[in-house]
Amino acid sequence: MTLRIDIGGLPAEGVRFAASPLAELTAMLHVLAEPGHHPQLAGWAADVWAGLSPELAERLREAEFLWRSSQADFLIPGRPRPTLAEELDDVDRIDDERYVTAALVTTCGSNRVHFAGRSPLTDATARERALDVAQARGALQEAFAERLLADPAAVRARVRHTLEQCAAAFFDAAWTGAAVRLATDLRLKNDLLRRQGIGAALASVSGAVTLAPDGDCIVVDKVQDKATSARDSGVTFIPSVYGRPHLVAVHAPGWHPVVQYPVAEPTPSEPVPLETVTLRLEALAHPVRLRLLRTLARGPHTTGELAHAWELSPPEVSRHLAVLRRAGLLTARRQGRYVRYSLNLPDLTALGTDLLAAVLR
């Protein structure tokens, strides 16, 4: 299962490596919303939350689905600018329909294609679906979605102001250090691109990013089957200090293809018993469970949401979730009338290392 980016006929300069302040702020916001995805940054996240004003903390919670389950496409710029203000100006130039649709796409199953081409601003069915998803996320998120649909201009201004407040509260200080590491990574990538070509540069991004043998396609190894084209616009690779372990890809129709990749080193894991490793491998052997994990990797979901995302029946989803829970790969938390399942990302991330350690012992 892969994302394929068509670059047939694209000149070498059409593949760009650049840092983006807005994309890095988005990665930081995801860490704050899902610190369990980033155990190495848990202390940083706790310190940031402790220092936020109550007003800003509330604003982040109400708008969190812009960056928690999946990042809104406009938050990962196709053409990065030197400053956050310039990138926010570019976001302001996006029309309401594209902005609102991108903001409310929060699932990542087989139905995640801009509400099948319909905009929640103009289509009643897409609007109802968007509100249903927002309701499942909580009262704050439901109210935010309702306001966005009723008055896009006001909510867009509020989101921009929130991001500007984040800059003053924590981003500017964090960006100072991150920018140095990003610049170092970019020098390496652009040197490889210039001296050895696209294939070498992609190989240095991640083992999950490769150039197809015919050189006409970039293949991103992700648990999905999607395709997009960069022939007209090019493709941008954005490094991130705060993004590990995620490899974020913007591929929806109408958006510039972008891949945001982590530059930080992974944190070593503690070895686990072979019996646990075996149980987890058996749990992951079923393709349906891999698809469910693909969605749960974006954030907590209910059984009903998972069933809708992958066009399965709720009982079938429940059976697969039970297997994953027995393997220790999921946790469950009840919130009101919803039970949300979350991925145990640290243990899943460590599985390859754990397997090697187990067979070597």
C-alpha positions as CSV (number, residue, x, y, z in Angstrom):
1,M,0.0,0.0,0.0
2,T,1.6,3.2,-1.1
3,L,1.1,6.9,-2.1
4,R,2.4,7.4,-5.6
5,I,3.4,10.9,-6.7
6,D,3.7,11.2,-10.5
7,I,6.8,13.3,-11.5
8,G,7.1,12.2,-15.1
9,G,8.6,15.0,-17.2
10,L,9.2,17.1,-14.1
11,P,12.6,18.9,-14.2
12,A,15.0,18.4,-11.3
13,E,14.2,21.8,-9.8
14,G,10.6,20.7,-9.5
15,V,11.6,18.6,-6.5
16,R,12.2,21.1,-3.7
17,F,13.5,20.8,-0.1
18,A,12.6,23.7,2.2
19,A,11.8,24.5,5.8
20,S,8.3,25.8,6.7
21,P,7.6,27.7,10.0
22,L,3.8,26.9,9.6
23,A,4.4,23.2,9.0
24,E,6.7,23.0,12.1
25,L,4.1,24.9,14.2
26,T,1.5,22.4,13.0
27,A,3.8,19.5,14.0
28,M,4.2,21.1,17.5
29,L,0.4,21.5,17.8
30,H,0.0,17.8,17.0
31,V,2.5,17.0,19.7
32,L,0.5,19.0,22.2
33,A,-2.8,17.3,21.1
34,E,-1.3,13.8,21.0
35,P,1.8,13.6,23.3
36,G,1.5,9.8,23.3
37,H,2.7,9.8,19.7
38,H,5.9,11.6,20.7
39,P,7.2,10.2,24.0
40,Q,10.5,11.9,23.5
41,L,8.7,15.3,23.6
42,A,6.3,14.6,26.4
43,G,8.3,16.8,28.8
44,W,8.3,19.6,26.3
45,A,4.5,19.3,25.8
46,A,3.8,19.3,29.5
47,D,5.9,22.4,30.0
48,V,4.1,24.2,27.1
49,W,0.6,23.3,28.4
50,A,1.6,24.5,31.9
51,G,2.7,27.9,30.5
52,L,-0.3,28.6,28.3
53,S,-2.9,31.1,29.2
54,P,-6.4,29.6,29.9
55,E,-7.7,31.4,26.8
56,L,-5.1,30.0,24.5
57,A,-5.4,26.5,25.9
58,E,-9.2,26.6,25.2
59,R,-8.6,27.9,21.7
60,L,-6.2,25.0,21.0
61,R,-8.7,22.4,22.3
62,E,-11.6,23.8,20.2
63,A,-9.6,23.8,17.0
64,E,-7.5,20.7,17.6
65,F,-8.9,18.6,14.8
66,L,-7.1,20.8,12.4
67,W,-3.9,19.1,13.4
68,R,-4.8,16.1,15.7
69,S,-6.2,13.3,13.6
70,S,-4.8,14.6,10.3
71,Q,-3.3,18.0,9.5
72,A,-5.4,20.3,7.4
73,D,-3.8,20.6,4.0
74,F,-3.4,24.4,4.2
75,L,-1.2,23.9,7.3
76,I,1.5,22.1,5.3
77,P,2.5,24.7,2.7
78,G,3.4,23.6,-0.8
79,R,5.6,26.7,-1.2
80,P,7.2,27.5,2.2
81,R,8.0,31.1,3.1
82,P,10.8,32.4,5.4
83,T,8.4,33.5,8.1
84,L,5.2,32.3,9.8
85,A,3.5,35.6,9.0
86,E,4.1,35.2,5.2
87,E,2.7,31.7,5.3
88,L,-0.4,32.7,7.2
89,D,-0.9,35.4,4.6
90,D,-0.8,32.7,1.9
91,V,-3.5,30.8,3.9
92,D,-5.6,33.9,4.0
93,R,-5.7,33.9,0.2
94,I,-7.3,30.5,0.0
95,D,-11.1,30.7,-0.8
96,D,-13.6,29.7,1.9
97,E,-14.8,26.6,0.2
98,R,-11.3,25.0,-0.1
99,Y,-10.4,26.2,3.4
100,V,-13.5,24.8,5.1
101,T,-13.4,21.5,3.2
102,A,-9.7,21.0,4.1
103,A,-10.4,22.0,7.8
104,L,-13.2,19.5,8.2
105,V,-11.6,16.4,6.6
106,T,-10.6,14.5,9.7
107,T,-10.9,10.8,8.7
108,C,-8.2,8.9,6.8
109,G,-10.0,5.8,5.6
110,S,-11.3,5.0,2.2
111,N,-13.8,7.9,2.4
112,R,-11.2,10.7,2.9
113,V,-11.4,12.5,-0.4
114,H,-12.8,15.9,0.2
115,F,-16.2,14.5,1.1
116,A,-16.3,12.7,-2.3
117,G,-15.8,16.1,-4.1
118,R,-18.6,17.9,-2.2
119,S,-18.1,20.9,0.0
120,P,-19.7,21.1,3.4
121,L,-20.4,24.8,2.7
122,T,-22.6,24.0,-0.3
123,D,-23.7,20.3,0.0
124,A,-26.1,19.2,2.8
125,T,-24.8,15.6,2.9
126,A,-21.2,16.7,3.3
127,R,-22.3,19.2,5.9
128,E,-24.1,16.6,7.9
129,R,-21.2,14.2,7.7
130,A,-18.7,17.0,8.8
131,L,-20.9,17.8,11.8
132,D,-21.3,14.1,12.8
133,V,-17.5,13.7,12.9
134,A,-17.1,16.9,14.8
135,Q,-19.7,15.8,17.3
136,A,-17.9,12.6,18.0
137,R,-14.8,14.6,18.7
138,G,-16.5,16.5,21.5
139,A,-18.7,19.5,22.3
140,L,-15.9,22.1,21.7
141,Q,-15.1,20.7,18.3
142,E,-18.7,20.4,17.3
143,A,-19.3,24.1,18.2
144,F,-16.2,25.1,16.3
145,A,-17.3,23.2,13.2
146,E,-20.8,24.8,13.4
147,R,-19.3,28.3,13.6
148,L,-16.9,27.6,10.8
149,L,-19.8,26.5,8.5
150,A,-21.9,29.5,9.6
151,D,-19.3,32.2,9.4
152,P,-16.0,31.1,7.7
153,A,-14.4,34.5,7.7
154,A,-14.8,35.0,11.5
155,V,-13.5,31.5,12.3
156,R,-10.6,31.8,9.9
157,A,-9.5,35.1,11.5
158,R,-9.8,33.4,15.0
159,V,-7.6,30.5,13.8
160,R,-5.0,32.9,12.5
161,H,-5.0,34.8,15.7
162,T,-4.6,31.6,17.7
163,L,-1.6,30.6,15.6
164,E,-0.1,34.0,16.1
165,Q,-0.6,33.6,19.9
166,C,1.1,30.3,19.7
167,A,4.1,32.0,18.1
168,A,4.5,34.3,21.1
169,A,3.7,31.6,23.7
170,F,6.1,28.9,22.6
171,F,6.7,28.6,18.8
172,D,9.2,31.5,18.4
173,A,11.5,30.1,21.2
174,A,11.3,26.5,19.9
175,W,11.7,27.6,16.2
176,T,15.1,29.2,17.0
177,G,16.6,25.8,17.9
178,A,14.7,23.8,15.4
179,A,15.6,26.1,12.5
180,V,19.3,25.3,13.0
181,R,18.7,21.5,12.8
182,L,16.4,22.0,9.8
183,A,19.0,24.1,8.0
184,T,21.6,21.4,8.5
185,D,19.3,18.7,7.1
186,L,18.4,20.9,4.1
187,R,22.0,21.4,3.2
188,L,22.5,17.7,3.1
189,K,19.3,17.0,1.1
190,N,20.0,19.8,-1.5
191,D,23.6,18.8,-1.8
192,L,22.5,15.2,-2.6
193,L,19.9,16.4,-5.0
194,R,22.4,18.6,-6.8
195,R,25.3,16.1,-6.9
196,Q,23.6,12.7,-7.0
197,G,20.1,13.3,-8.2
198,I,16.5,12.8,-6.9
199,G,17.0,9.1,-6.0
200,A,19.8,9.8,-3.5
201,A,18.0,12.7,-2.0
202,L,14.8,10.7,-1.5
203,A,16.8,7.8,0.0
204,S,18.1,10.2,2.7
205,V,14.6,11.3,3.6
206,S,13.3,8.0,4.8
207,G,13.5,4.3,3.9
208,A,9.7,4.7,3.2
209,V,10.3,7.2,0.3
210,T,11.8,5.9,-2.9
211,L,12.1,6.7,-6.6
212,A,10.4,4.2,-8.9
213,P,12.8,2.3,-11.2
214,D,11.6,4.3,-14.3
215,G,12.2,7.6,-12.4
216,D,8.7,8.8,-13.2
217,C,7.1,8.3,-9.7
218,I,8.0,9.0,-6.1
219,V,6.7,6.1,-3.9
220,V,5.8,6.8,-0.3
221,D,5.3,3.6,1.7
222,K,2.1,4.3,3.7
223,V,-0.8,2.2,4.7
224,Q,-3.0,3.5,1.9
225,D,-3.4,3.3,-1.8
226,K,-3.4,6.8,-3.2
227,A,-2.0,8.7,-6.2
228,T,-1.4,12.3,-7.1
229,S,0.5,14.2,-9.7
230,A,3.3,16.8,-9.3
231,R,3.8,17.3,-13.1
232,D,2.4,20.8,-13.1
233,S,3.3,22.1,-9.6
234,G,6.3,20.1,-8.5
235,V,6.6,18.4,-5.1
236,T,8.0,19.8,-1.9
237,F,9.7,18.0,1.0
238,I,9.6,19.7,4.3
239,P,11.9,18.5,7.2
240,S,10.5,18.5,10.8
241,V,12.2,18.3,14.2
242,Y,8.9,17.8,16.0
243,G,7.2,15.5,13.5
244,R,8.7,12.1,14.4
245,P,7.5,9.5,13.8
246,H,5.0,10.8,11.3
247,L,5.6,11.1,7.5
248,V,2.9,13.5,6.5
249,A,1.7,13.7,2.9
250,V,-0.5,16.3,1.2
251,H,-2.0,14.6,-1.8
252,A,-5.7,15.7,-2.2
253,P,-6.8,17.0,-5.6
254,G,-6.2,20.6,-6.0
255,W,-3.3,20.8,-3.5
256,H,0.4,21.0,-4.2
257,P,2.0,17.6,-3.3
258,V,4.0,17.9,0.0
259,V,5.8,15.4,2.2
260,Q,6.8,16.4,5.7
261,Y,9.4,14.1,7.1
262,P,11.2,13.8,10.5
263,V,14.8,14.6,11.0
264,A,15.1,13.6,14.7
265,E,16.6,10.3,15.7
266,P,14.3,7.6,17.0
267,T,14.4,6.9,20.8
268,P,15.7,3.4,21.6
269,S,13.2,1.0,23.0
270,E,13.3,-1.5,25.9
271,P,13.2,-5.2,24.7
272,V,10.1,-7.1,25.4
273,P,9.4,-10.9,25.8
274,L,9.3,-13.0,22.6
275,E,5.7,-14.1,23.5
276,T,4.6,-10.4,23.4
277,V,6.3,-9.8,20.1
278,T,4.7,-13.0,18.6
279,L,1.3,-11.9,19.8
280,R,1.7,-8.5,18.2
281,L,2.9,-9.9,14.9
282,E,-0.1,-12.3,14.8
283,A,-2.4,-9.4,15.5
284,L,-0.9,-7.4,12.6
285,A,-1.1,-10.2,10.1
286,H,-4.6,-9.3,9.0
287,P,-4.9,-6.6,6.3
288,V,-8.1,-5.2,7.9
289,R,-6.4,-4.6,11.2
290,L,-3.6,-2.8,9.4
291,R,-6.1,-0.5,7.8
292,L,-7.7,0.2,11.2
293,L,-4.3,1.0,12.6
294,R,-3.8,3.4,9.7
295,T,-6.8,5.4,11.0
296,L,-6.1,5.0,14.7
297,A,-2.6,6.4,14.1
298,R,-4.2,9.7,13.4
299,G,-5.9,9.8,16.7
300,P,-8.7,8.2,18.8
301,H,-11.7,6.9,16.9
302,T,-15.0,5.1,17.8
303,T,-16.0,1.8,16.4
304,G,-18.6,3.5,14.3
305,E,-16.1,6.0,12.8
306,L,-13.8,3.1,11.9
307,A,-16.6,1.2,10.3
308,H,-17.5,4.2,8.2
309,A,-14.0,5.0,7.2
310,W,-13.3,1.5,5.9
311,E,-16.8,0.5,4.8
312,L,-17.0,-2.4,7.3
313,S,-19.8,-3.5,9.7
314,P,-19.4,-2.4,13.4
315,P,-19.4,-6.0,14.7
316,E,-16.5,-6.8,12.3
317,V,-14.6,-3.8,13.5
318,S,-15.2,-4.8,17.1
319,R,-13.7,-8.2,16.6
320,H,-10.6,-6.8,15.0
321,L,-10.2,-4.2,17.8
322,A,-10.5,-7.0,20.4
323,V,-7.5,-8.8,18.8
324,L,-5.4,-5.6,18.7
325,R,-6.3,-4.8,22.4
326,R,-5.3,-8.3,23.5
327,A,-1.9,-7.7,21.9
328,G,-1.5,-4.5,23.8
329,L,-1.6,-2.3,20.7
330,L,-4.7,-0.3,21.6
331,T,-6.2,1.4,24.6
332,A,-9.9,2.3,25.1
333,R,-11.4,5.3,26.8
334,R,-15.0,6.1,27.4
335,Q,-16.1,9.8,26.9
336,G,-19.8,10.2,27.3
337,R,-21.6,7.8,25.1
338,Y,-18.6,7.2,22.9
339,V,-15.7,4.7,23.4
340,R,-12.6,5.9,21.6
341,Y,-9.8,3.6,20.7
342,S,-6.2,4.9,20.6
343,L,-3.1,3.4,19.2
344,N,-0.3,2.4,21.5
345,L,2.2,4.0,19.2
346,P,5.4,3.5,21.3
347,D,5.0,-0.2,21.4
348,L,4.0,-0.4,17.7
349,T,6.9,1.7,16.7
350,A,9.3,-0.5,18.7
351,L,8.0,-3.8,17.2
352,G,10.7,-4.1,14.6
353,T,13.5,-3.4,17.1
354,D,11.8,-5.7,19.6
355,L,11.7,-8.5,17.0
356,L,15.4,-8.2,16.2
357,A,16.3,-8.1,19.9
358,A,14.2,-11.1,20.6
359,V,15.7,-13.3,17.9
360,L,19.2,-12.2,18.8
361,R,18.7,-13.0,22.5
